[in-house]
Amino acid sequence: MRILFLLVVLANMAFFGWFRYVAPPEAAADPQPLARQIEPQKMRIIAPGELPPVAARAAPAPVALKCIEWGSFTLADATHAQAALEALQLGARLAQRRTEESAGWWVFIAPQGSRPAAQKKAAELKALAVDDYFIVQDEGPNRWALSLGVFKSEEAAQARLATLRDQGVRSAQIGTREALIPKVWLQVKGVDTALYARLKDLARAAEGSELHECVQ
């Protein structure tokens, strides 16, 4: 038993000598870590308050607001169009721009010969729920005629005539007429995507009207 103990001691001493002086260093071990440091004098501990601020997340781009015009309307139609906008509660964001447009076609009832006759014909139009008209009083061949609308194109005039036919007006006709007609554009400021969608619905309901960005 004594001999076995001595053999174990000698084996341990032999293994220690081999590991200390003979065995190669492991690949991952660094026998001289301090000697291999790069400019250790520049290393220092940073307090939390000295850390640079983290970049803030970029804020979403703001929704572009535009000025949109809806028109163009005759003076009478502009009143109805403005009433249609009341539900949007636009307040000071709503304005008007007035222009004159050249009209080459008109829908009319032939001259009635006198003011009383023209007024009688106007009463007949009112009885048919036709309110958009005026009596021509200027001197000339069209005096005492009843104008039912002036238009840039023949197609627009034909559409107006068809509407009047559906209302029971049988004496209206289409003709050419070069004239400058006062028109109104309704301007809505600060229009976002949702408001623009509602304006498009109104424009589709008003035949012949259109939307575009405000003229500067």
N, C-alpha and C positions, 0 to 999 in steps of 0.2 A: 504493500500500500504506500509506503514511504517512497519507493522507487517511482510509482505511478505519479505521485504528487510532484516529484522533482521533474519528471518528463513534461508535465503540463506547464510548469513554471518556465522551463527552458523553451518550450514551444511558443509561449506568449512573448518571451523576450525576443525570440527570433523574428516573429511577425512584426513586433514593434520596430525593430531595427530595419527590417525590409521596407515597411511603410514610411518610416521617417527619412531614410537615406537613399533608398533604391527606387521605390515606385514613382512613376511620372505623375505630375499634378493633373487633376481632372481638367477637362477642357473648359468647363464652366466656372472653375475656381480662379480667383485672382489673388495670388500670394502677396501682392503689394498694391492694395487698392488706393492708399493715400498718395503713393508716388504717381499714380496714373491720373489724378484729378487735373482738370483744365482750368487754370486761373481760379483756384478756390477762394482767393481773397475777394472776388467780386460777388460771391454768393452771400445773400442776406435774407432774413425772414421778413416778409411783408405783412403789415397789419391789415385787417379786413378793410379799414377805412381808406387804405392807399390803393386798393384795387381799382382799375379803370371801370367806368360805368358800362353796364351791358347795353348794347344798342337797342333802342326802343323799336318795337314792331311798327312797320310803316302803316300809317293811317290810311283807310280806304279813300280813294279819290272822290271828291265831292260831286254830287249830281249836277250836271250842267243845266243852268236855267236859261231859258230863251224867251225872247219876245216873239209872239206869234200873231199874225194878222188873219182875220176871217172876213171874207167878202167876195166880191164887192156887192154892195146892196144899194138899191135906190133909197131915197130918204124915207119912204114909207116902209120898205122892207127892213131897213136898219132898225126901226123901232121894234119890230117883231123879233128880230135876231137878238137885240139887246135884252129883250124880255126873256128869251130862252136862256140867256146866260145868268139870270138872276139866281137860279138855284145853286150856282157855283160860288156865290158870295165872294166875288172878286174885289169889291170895294175899289180902292185907289189903283188897283192893278189894271183896271179896265179903262181904255181911252179910245178915241176915234181919230181917224185920219181921213180927210175929205179930199177927193180928187175929181177930175172931170175926164170922162172916157168918151172916145169917139164911137158912136153907134151908127151902123149902116143899115139896120133893119128895124122895123117897128110893127107892132100889132095894133090895129086901130079900127074904129067904126067911122065910116065916112062922115064928112061934115053934115050937120043937121039943119043948116040954113039960118039958125038964130039961137040966141042964148036960151030962150024958153024950151025950144025943141031939144037942145043939147042937155038941158037939165032934166027933161022928161026921160031921155034915154039913160041918163045917169041913174035915175030912180029905178029904172028897170034892171040895171046892173046890180044895184044894191039888193033888190028883191031876189036876185040869183046868188047872193052872198059873194059878189065880186066887189072888192073894195080898192084894189090897186089900179087906179085909173086917174086921168085928169082931163079936163076940157081944154082944148087948144083955143086960146083967145087972141093969139098974135095975128096981125093982118097977113093975109095971103090965102092961097087956095085951100089950106087945111084948117082955116078958122072954123070953130064950132065942131071940129071932129073930136072924137074921144080916144085918147091914147091909152092903150092897155099894156104898154111895155116897149122899151127900146133895147136892142140887142146888137152885139158885135157880129154875130153870125146868123145865117138863115136857119141853121139847124136849131139854134136856141129859140128863135122866133116861132118855128114850127112846133116846138115842144110847148110853148106858151099857148099857141092857138089850140092845140089838142086839149090842153087842160080846160080852156074856156069852153070848148065844144062839150066836154064832159059836164060842165056846169050849166049847160043850156043856152050859152050865147051863140046865136046863129048868124049875126050880122058882122062879126069881126072878120078881118082880113089881114094879110101880110103885105107890106110894101117896103121899098127902100127909102131911107131917110138919113142923110148925113147931118149929124148934130152932135154937140158936146153935152153929155148928160152928167149932172152931179152924182157922184157915187160916194159911198161911205165904206171904209174898212174899219172893223172893230179890232183893236189891239189889246192883247192880253200879255202882261209882263210877268216874269218869274214863272214860266211854264216848265214843270217837270214832266217826267214820263207819264205819271198817272193822269195829270191834268190834260196833257196832250191827247191821251186816248179818249177822254171825254169830249174834247173839242172835235176830234175826228168823227165821233158819233153824231154830234150836232151838225157838222158840215155835210155828212151823208144824208141827213134828213132834210137839209135845205138844198133843193135842186139848183144846180148851177153855181153853188158857192165853192170856195176852195180855201185851203190853209197854206200859208208860207211864212217864212221868217220876216219880221218887220223890216220895212224899207227905211234905211237910215237917211 
